[in-house]
Amino acid sequence: MRNTRPIELRKLMPFQAQSSRKYRTSDSIHSDEDPLIDEELGESAPLTGPSDSPQPRRRTTNNRRRKKRTFPWPFGNSTRKQNPRTIPLHADDKQKKYAPNIIVNQKYNIITFLPIVLFEQFVVFFNLYFLLVALSQFVPALKIGYIFTYFGPLCFVLLVTISKEAMDDFQRHKRDKDANSQLYQSLTSDGFRSIPSSKIRVGDMIVIQKDQRIPADMILLRTTEDSGSCFIRTDQLDGETDWKLRLAVPSLQRLSSDNALNVVRGDIYADAPHKDIHSFVGTFTHVDEDTVVEQMEPLGVENTLWTNTVLASGTAIGFVIYTGKDTRAVMNTNHPKTKVGLIDREINRLAKILFIVTFAMSVAMVGLNGFHGLWYIYVFRFLILFSSIIPISLRVNLDMGKTVYARQIEKDSEIEGTIVRTSTLPEELGRIGYLLSDKTGTLTKNDMELKKLHMGTMSYSLDTMDEIMSHLATAFAENESALIQTGPGVVGMSGKGRRNIASRVKEIVQALALCHNVTPVISDVGDITYQASSPDEVAIVKWTEQMGLTLVGRDVNKIQLRVEASGDTLEYDILHIFPFTSETKRMGIIIRDRQTQEVTFYEKGADVVMSGIVQYNDWLDEECGNMAREGLRTLVVAKKRLSEEMYEDFKKKYHEAELSIHDRNARKQAVIEEVLETELELLGLTGVEDKLQDGVKNTLEILRNAGLRIWMLTGDKIETATCIAVSSKLVSRNQNIHQISKLKVPIEVLNELDNLRSKVDCCLVIDGESLQLCLDHFQDEFIDVATMLPAVVCCRCSPTQKADITRLIREYTQKRVLSIGDGGNDVSMIQAANVGVGIVGKEGRQASLAADFSVTQFSHLTKLMLWHGRNSYKRSAKLSQFVIHRGLIISVMQAVFSALFYFAPITLYQGMLVVGYATVYTMAPVFSLVLDQDVSEEIALLYPELYKELTKGRSLSFRTFFTWLLISVYQGGAIMILSIILFEEEFIHIVSISFTALILNELLMVALEINTWHRVMVISEIVTVLIYIGSMWLLPTYFDMSFILTGRFVWKVAVITAVSSLPLYVAKIIKRRYAPPSYTKLT
C-alpha cells in the first residue's frame, strides 16, 4: 500500500463534460452559479479512439514518420500543424526542432517599423488626403505656395504618432529583453548551471525558486515539500487571484535527491500544444530500476507549470515540454479587434462630405470662369487651395481630448480605482442604450454567507444555528464504541429511523467540512484564513468552523478537522478528489477515516444534476425552489459509503482510464458514474446568500430613468435570478414579470413571443434552454420583442450565449451596448460590446484586464456614464465641429478672394500665416473647449433623464454640421467682402486686414460656444491675443506696422469682426429665450 498510495492520493482530475447524463450537454451554465469553483477545469480530449494506452515504440515510429513528412519550406503556409510530442528525459540535442523560448511582444523591428507605421497612418482618409496634397506641390503646374505649408502639419501629426509608437515599442522591447535575459538554474549531468530564459529548450530540467516566474511550460518533477505539492499564482495568466495546487510526478518525488534525476531513464509524452490552460493529457514512461519493468504514470493539468505563472511556495524542478509560441500563455495572447467609437465613425463620414464640398467648390470655381484651357489642372489647384476644409488637426485635437477625458476619469476621487484601458472610447459612455450586466460579483458582492440548512424533515436558519452546534457537540460526545460499530465493511445505512437528529446533523456538517478544495493558512499568531478559488466554499468552511468543526490542516494526502467541543483532532486520508467544473456542476471526494478505516464518497453540487444522482426523495425540488425564491444559491450534499472491495474495484478501473491518452476524461467519467454516482444518500441542502453590492439599487434606478434598457445575464437558476432582479430594483415597482422557461419545441416559442408583444412594460425572465431555442429558430422575432422591454433577465446563460446576445443587440438596434462583469466567464461578453467595463472582484482581474474601463464597484457606472460620458461626448462633438468650422471659414475666404481675381487659383495666405492659423493663433482657445460643461455635476446626476438626449446623437449630426457649414459661409464671406469694401484704397494690406478679423472672429466664436468658463479658457484667450499681436512685429512680410497702428485700421477691423460674429450672439440669445435646451430649465 505504501508504494502505490502516493500515486493514488494525488488525483485531482475533474469530471468530464462529455458525460451523457445527469447534466445538460450545452454549456449553458457558467461559473456564476458555480457553487464550488476549482482551478482544474478538466482536459479536453481532442481525439477519440479505441486504444486505452499508447505504445512507446509506436509513438517513436510515428514521430519518425512525421519527421520525414515535414519540409522546411521557406515560403508557403506559416500555420504549423501541432502534433503530440514524446520527449526523453535526457536528450543530447535538447529538441532543437521545437520553437525557441523567446518572448517577442514587439510589434515592429528596425526594418518593418517605418513601413508598417506609415501604412497604418495613411489608411486613414485624413492623412492620405493630405499626403496627396503635399506631394502635389512637387508638380510645378500644381504648386501653390511654400511646400512646408503643406508638409509641416502632416509631418507634425506623423511625428507625434511615430514617436508614440516608437516609445511604446521600445518599452515592449525592454520588457522582452528583461524577460529573455532572466537567469535560471538548469540541472544537467554536470550539475547545476545558469541559463537565460531565451536559451531554455524543450527537454531541459529547470530549477524554480519561490516567487520566480515560470519561463516555459513544464511538468513538475520534484518539489522541496515532502508531499510533492506546491502552489502557484496564476493571476498573470487567467486573472484569478487564488493560489493553485500543483503536484510532482510521484515516482520522481520519491527519489533520494535532485541529482538522482540524471540517472532516471524514461520519456514524457505530451499532447499537442493548444490554448486550454485547464487541460493537459500526458504520460511519464520509465524503467523501474529494481524490477527493470517499464512503468507508465498518467500526467494531468495538476502536474503542469504554465509560463508566466509564479511559484508561490517552496522550490521546484520542472521538465520543459513547450517553449515560445507553443506555450499556453503565448497561444492565449489574443489581440481583440480595435474598438472604434461612434463619434469617430461620424467624423469620418463628415470628412467624406467635406471632400465632396471641396471638390464641388473647385469645379464651381473653374466652371464659373468657363472650362477653358487646361481646366482640370485648375480644378486640382483649387482642390489644394481649399484643402484646409478637411482639417488635419482634427484627429490630433480629438486624440488629445480623449487623453484629457481619460485623465479626468482616473483622477476622479469619487470613483477611485477606475482605470481607462482604451482611451479612444470615453465618448461612447455618453451614448449607451443597453446595459448588459453579470449578476454574481457585479450586482452582488460575491461575499457569501450560509443562511439555511435543510435536511428533509428539519430546517435550520440563522436564528436556529445554535441548535446545530449543540447537536454536533452531542454527536461527537457519544461513546466512540458506538461509532466504531459502524466501521469498515458496513456499506449503507439507509434506515433513517435508526439515526437520531444529532447524528444526522453531524453527518452533513462533517460532509461540508470534508468535501471541498479549501486550504487553511495559519498565521504567526494562530489565526486561520482560508485559500480557495470559490467564495462559496470559503463561506461553507467558515460556517462549519462556527458550528464547532474547524478545518485546521490540509495537504495533498490528508485533511485534519478539530472538534471544538472536545478539542479532538480528526484525521482523514484523501484518496481521490474530483474538482468542480462548470460543465459537471458538482465535485466529489473519497476519504478514509483514520479512526474507523471507513471509506466514504462525498459529493455536492447544483440541484439540476444532483437530483438525478441521489436516492428518490419527495422534498428536494420543492425546497430548492423555495430557497431560490429567497435569493439563495443552493447546494445539494450527498454521500455513499464504500466497502474495501468497491473502492479497490473503482481504483483499478479509474487507474486504467487515467492511462488512456485518447478520450481520457470520458473514460474516467464513465467509471465515476458506474461505480460512485449511483444511489447516493441525500444528506441535505444548503442555501448561501450573496449580498448585493453597495449602491446597486440606486444605480439601477438612476440608469433606468436615464433611458437605458438593462439586461441581467446570469448562470443562476430562474428563481434566484428573479429574486435578485426584484431586490436590486432591476424590476421597478409597477412592472410585471413574464417568465419563459422549459420550452422544448419551436411552436411554444412563437406562442410565448405573441403573448409578450402585448406586454410592453414588463420584465422578461428566460432560462438558457428556452433562450437557445429562441436564438436558433426565431432570432429576429425574439430580439425584436426583447429589445423593446425595459428589463430582461437571462438565466442559466453560458459565456457563449452572453457574447451572442451582446452582438445581436448591437447589430439589431444599432445602439451602443455596455457590458459589465467581474469574472473570466464575462470576458467574451465584455469584448463583444461597444464598451466593456470590468469590475476588480473576488473572481480575479481577468474581466478587468480585458475591459475598456476597469472599476471597483458597480455603482461607479452612474458617474462614469452620466457625468464623464456626457462631458466627453458633448465636448468632442463641439470640438470637432469647431475645428471643421475653422477650416471651412478660411476656405470660403479663399473662394471669395479667387472669385475677385477672375477665378484664378491664387493663394490668399501663405507660409507662417497658414501654419500659425491652426496652431499658435487658435489652437489653445479651441482646445480649451475640452474643459467646457453644459450642466453642473449635481444637475447631471440628479436628473438622469438628461442622458436620454445624448443617445439621440443630436450634438453631432448632419443638422448641426450643415448649420456650422452655413455659419462658415456667412462669416467667411462677410469678413472677405467687408475687408475689400472698407479697405478699397488700401487693397495692398488685404492680407493683414482680413487675417486679423479672422483671428478675432475665431476667438469670439470660442467664447460664444463656452457654457461654463474655466480659468484655462480665459488664459488661453488672452495669451493667444498677445501672441498674435507680438507676431505682427516678427512677421513684417505680412504686417505693415505703420498701417496697423493707425486708428483707421482698428475701427474698421472692429466693424468687420462685429458684423461677422454679432449676429450669432443675437441668434444665441433668441434661441435661449424661445427654444432653450432642456437642461437650462433645471439650472
LINSULGI-V805119 format. One record per pair of residues at least 4 apart in sequence whose C-alpha atoms are under 6 Angstrom apart, sorted by the first residue. I is the first residue (numbers start at 0). J is the second residue. If there is no record, write none. Layout:
I	J
I	J
//
This chain:
0	4
4	8
6	249
8	556
8	574
8	575
10	575
11	576
11	577
12	577
13	41
13	577
13	578
14	668
15	664
15	665
15	668
16	582
16	583
17	665
21	608
21	611
22	608
26	797
27	767
27	795
27	796
27	797
28	714
28	795
28	796
28	797
29	581
29	714
29	797
30	581
31	439
31	714
32	714
32	715
34	535
35	533
35	536
35	579
36	532
36	533
36	579
37	532
37	578
37	579
39	277
40	277
40	580
41	277
41	278
42	278
42	279
43	278
44	662
46	661
47	661
47	662
48	661
51	659
52	658
52	659
52	660
81	271
82	271
83	269
83	270
83	271
84	268
84	269
85	267
85	268
86	266
86	267
87	266
88	265
88	266
93	200
93	202
94	201
98	322
98	323
99	323
100	197
100	199
100	322
100	323
101	197
101	323
102	175
105	168
105	171
105	172
107	111
107	112
108	112
111	115
113	117
121	126
121	127
129	133
133	149
133	150
136	141
136	142
141	380
147	151
148	910
150	154
154	158
157	161
158	162
161	165
165	169
175	179
176	180
179	196
179	197
180	195
180	196
181	195
181	196
182	194
182	195
183	193
183	194
184	192
184	193
184	205
184	206
185	191
185	192
185	204
185	205
186	190
186	191
186	204
188	261
201	319
201	320
202	319
203	318
203	319
204	317
204	318
205	316
205	317
206	315
206	316
207	314
207	315
208	314
209	310
209	311
209	312
209	313
209	314
210	309
210	310
210	311
211	309
211	310
212	307
212	308
212	309
213	306
213	307
213	308
213	309
214	306
215	306
215	322
216	304
216	305
216	306
216	319
216	320
216	321
216	326
217	303
217	304
217	317
217	318
217	319
217	320
218	302
218	303
218	317
218	318
219	247
219	302
219	303
219	317
220	247
220	248
220	316
220	317
221	247
221	252
221	315
221	316
222	227
222	314
222	315
223	313
223	314
227	246
227	247
227	252
228	245
228	246
229	244
229	245
229	312
230	242
230	243
230	244
230	245
230	311
230	312
231	242
231	243
231	309
231	310
231	311
232	242
232	308
232	309
233	308
234	238
234	239
234	240
238	843
238	844
238	845
239	842
239	843
240	843
241	532
245	301
245	302
246	301
246	302
247	302
264	285
265	284
265	285
266	284
267	282
267	283
268	281
268	282
269	281
270	280
272	325
274	327
274	330
274	331
278	300
279	299
279	300
280	299
281	298
282	296
282	297
282	298
283	295
283	296
284	294
284	295
285	293
285	294
286	291
286	292
286	293
287	291
287	292
297	657
297	658
306	328
321	325
321	326
322	326
324	329
340	424
355	359
359	363
361	378
361	381
361	382
362	366
362	378
363	367
364	902
366	370
370	374
381	904
382	386
385	890
387	886
388	886
388	887
390	886
409	417
409	418
414	859
417	853
417	854
418	852
418	853
419	852
420	851
420	852
421	851
426	868
426	871
426	872
428	864
428	868
429	864
429	868
429	869
429	872
430	949
430	950
431	815
431	816
432	707
432	814
432	815
433	707
433	708
433	709
433	816
434	709
434	817
434	818
435	709
435	710
435	711
435	818
436	711
436	818
436	819
437	441
437	711
437	712
437	713
437	820
438	442
438	713
439	443
439	445
440	444
440	445
441	820
441	821
442	691
442	692
443	690
443	691
443	692
444	690
444	691
444	692
445	689
446	689
447	535
447	538
447	688
447	689
448	538
448	687
448	688
449	686
449	687
450	460
450	461
450	686
450	687
451	459
451	460
451	685
451	686
452	458
452	459
452	684
452	685
453	457
453	458
453	683
453	684
454	683
459	463
467	471
468	546
470	501
471	505
472	564
474	501
474	502
483	595
486	595
486	597
487	596
487	597
488	642
490	640
490	641
490	642
491	640
505	509
507	682
510	514
512	540
514	588
517	530
517	531
518	529
518	530
518	553
519	528
519	529
520	527
520	528
520	529
521	525
521	526
521	527
522	526
543	548
544	548
544	549
547	562
547	563
548	561
548	562
549	560
549	561
550	560
551	559
551	560
552	558
552	559
553	557
553	558
556	572
556	573
557	571
557	572
557	573
558	570
558	571
559	569
559	570
560	568
560	569
561	567
561	568
562	566
562	567
570	593
571	591
571	592
571	593
572	590
572	591
573	590
574	589
574	590
575	588
575	589
576	588
577	586
577	587
577	588
578	586
579	585
579	586
580	584
584	604
584	605
585	603
585	604
586	602
586	603
587	601
587	602
588	600
588	601
589	599
589	600
590	598
590	599
591	596
591	597
591	598
592	596
592	597
598	641
599	639
599	640
599	641
600	638
600	639
601	637
601	638
602	637
602	638
603	635
603	636
604	634
604	635
605	634
606	610
606	635
612	676
613	678
613	679
613	680
613	681
614	678
614	679
614	680
626	631
627	631
627	718
627	719
628	718
628	719
628	722
630	719
630	722
630	723
631	686
631	687
631	688
632	686
632	687
633	685
633	686
634	684
634	685
635	684
636	682
636	683
637	679
637	680
637	681
637	682
638	679
638	680
639	679
641	645
641	646
649	653
650	654
653	667
656	666
656	667
659	663
671	675
672	676
694	858
695	858
696	727
696	728
698	858
699	703
702	707
703	707
704	943
704	944
705	943
705	944
705	946
705	947
706	947
708	789
708	790
709	790
710	790
710	791
710	792
711	792
712	793
713	794
713	796
714	794
714	795
714	796
715	794
715	795
716	794
716	795
717	721
717	794
723	727
724	729
724	730
725	730
734	761
735	761
736	761
736	762
736	763
737	763
738	763
738	764
738	765
739	765
740	765
740	766
740	769
742	769
762	790
762	791
763	791
764	791
764	792
764	793
765	793
766	793
766	794
766	795
767	794
767	795
767	796
771	775
773	777
773	778
774	778
779	783
781	785
782	786
798	824
801	828
802	827
802	828
802	831
807	811
808	812
809	813
809	814
815	833
816	832
816	833
817	832
817	834
817	835
818	829
818	832
818	835
819	836
819	837
820	825
820	837
821	837
821	838
821	840
821	846
822	842
822	846
823	845
823	846
826	846
829	835
835	850
835	851
836	850
836	851
836	852
836	853
837	846
837	847
837	850
837	853
838	847
838	853
838	854
838	855
839	844
839	847
839	855
844	848
847	853
860	864
861	865
862	866
863	867
864	868
865	869
867	871
870	874
874	878
874	929
875	879
876	954
876	955
884	967
887	967
888	967
888	971
891	968
891	971
892	971
892	972
892	975
893	907
897	902
897	903
898	902
909	913
911	915
912	916
915	919
915	920
916	920
917	921
917	922
918	922
920	1023
922	926
923	1019
924	1019
924	1020
927	1016
931	1011
932	1011
933	1010
937	941
938	942
967	971
968	972
969	973
970	1059
972	976
973	977
973	1059
974	978
974	1055
977	981
978	982
978	993
979	983
982	986
989	993
990	994
991	995
991	1038
996	1000
996	1052
996	1056
1000	1056
1018	1022
1019	1023
1031	1038
1040	1044
1043	1048
1057	1061
1070	1074
1071	1075
//
